[in-house]
Structure formats: C-alpha cells, structure tokens
Amino acid sequence: MKKLKNPFESIPGYNCFGCSSSNHQGLRMTFYEDGDEVVSEWDPDPHFQGYIDIVHGGIQCTLMDEIGSWTVFVKLHTGGFTTKLTTRFRKPVLISDGNVTIRARVLEHRSRIAEIDVKLYNGRGELCSEALVEYAVLSPEKAVAIMNFPGPEAFYDKD
C-alpha cells in the first residue's frame, strides 16, 4: 500500500470534516492506494458513537462518502460532488473493536457520473456497512477552478 498525501492541507481556510488533519472535531482520515482501491484505516473515538459503543450511522456514511471523493481524486484524476449515497448497514461497528478499515474502488465511470463501491470493516475484519456512492465528475479544468484540484501527482510523494 502506498500512502497518499493530502495536498489540500496548505490551502488557507481548508478544514474538511473528513480529512483535514487540523480539524480536531473531524474524522482526520488518511488514505492509501492499494491496487485499484483507495483504503483508509480509521480509529473511532468515543465521541463518534451513536448508541453505547457503536459508531454513529451518520459517521459511517461520512467515512464512506469521504473515501469515495478521494477515489475520484486519485483514480479518475479530477474532483466531483456526491449526488447519491445508498448505504446498507449490515452489523453494528463497535468502537471497542478498534480500527475501522474502509475500502473503495471505481465501479463504473461514464461521461460525468462515477459510481464508487465502498465497504467498511470493523476491527475484526467483518463487513459492517457498504455504500454505492454516485459522483458528478467535473472536467479537470472545472475541478481546478471550483475545488482547487492540484492534479493527480500532488497526492504522491516524489520518490
């Protein structure tokens, strides 16, 4: 697995709830590339719980939406916006189980729409939630103008 850089961190005012390392109320997700997938390992803090010891369903959706966005950045080399998020909760995600693993891949990309398949596993490696995330994909020019998209090379360290 290859660690991905967050090239947005240097933009003034950047404070993404999902991936900003400086948003102490946020998820502070980090990402890796593993073949055709984008992967995140996330350690759930107790303040993200819904019911006792269970990661809130809305937080799970946010984790899956955020990694979907990063999949568009890294795999499609542009930016986009979520248009639909269809989620299936299979079993509770217990905070006490430790790190959650989220894996995403492009399922289909046609014209301006991309479908991203996302799976969320608990600390024991069991599939707990999954989502089909649909994105409106921007042209590279619009991604630069609207989202400050830095280009695909910005997500990798120069080796």
Long-range contacts (C-beta under 8 A, 24 or more apart in sequence): 1-32, 1-33, 1-34, 1-39, 2-32, 2-33, 2-34, 2-156, 3-30, 3-31, 3-32, 3-157, 4-30, 4-31, 4-32, 4-33, 4-38, 4-70, 4-74, 4-155, 4-156, 5-154, 5-155, 5-156, 5-157, 6-30, 6-31, 7-150, 7-154, 7-155, 8-148, 8-150, 11-148, 16-66, 17-62, 18-62, 18-63, 18-65, 18-66, 18-69, 19-66, 19-70, 27-59, 27-62, 27-63, 27-66, 29-63, 29-66, 29-67, 31-67, 31-70, 31-74, 33-74, 34-103, 36-75, 36-105, 36-106, 37-103, 37-104, 37-105, 38-67, 38-70, 38-71, 38-74, 38-75, 38-103, 38-104, 38-105, 39-67, 39-101, 39-102, 39-103, 39-104, 40-66, 40-67, 40-70, 40-101, 40-102, 41-99, 41-100, 41-101, 42-99, 42-100, 42-101, 42-102, 43-98, 43-99, 43-100, 44-93, 44-95, 44-100, 45-95, 46-95, 48-95, 49-95, 53-94, 53-95, 53-96, 54-92, 54-93, 54-94, 54-95, 55-92, 55-93, 55-94, 55-95, 55-100, 57-87, 57-89, 60-87, 60-89, 60-93, 60-120, 60-128, 60-129, 61-85, 61-87, 61-131, 63-100, 63-102, 63-120, 64-102, 64-104, 64-118, 64-120, 64-129, 64-130, 64-131, 64-133, 65-131, 65-133, 67-102, 67-103, 67-104, 67-118, 68-104, 68-116, 68-118, 68-131, 68-133, 68-135, 69-135, 70-104, 71-104, 71-105, 71-106, 71-116, 72-114, 72-116, 72-135, 72-137, 73-149, 73-152, 73-155, 74-152, 74-155, 75-105, 75-106, 76-106, 76-109, 76-114, 76-137, 77-140, 77-151, 77-152, 78-137, 78-138, 78-139, 78-140, 78-143, 78-149, 79-137, 79-138, 79-142, 79-143, 79-146, 79-147, 79-149, 80-114, 80-135, 80-136, 80-137, 80-138, 80-143, 81-135, 81-136, 81-138, 82-133, 82-134, 82-135, 83-113, 83-134, 83-135, 83-136, 84-132, 84-133, 84-134, 85-131, 85-132, 85-133, 85-134, 86-131, 86-132, 86-133, 87-129, 87-130, 87-131, 88-129, 88-130, 88-131, 89-128, 89-129, 90-127, 90-128, 90-129, 90-130, 91-122, 91-126, 91-127, 91-128, 92-128, 93-120, 93-122, 93-128, 93-129, 94-122, 94-123, 97-122, 97-123, 97-124, 98-123, 99-123, 101-125, 104-133, 107-132, 109-137, 112-136, 112-137, 112-138, 113-137
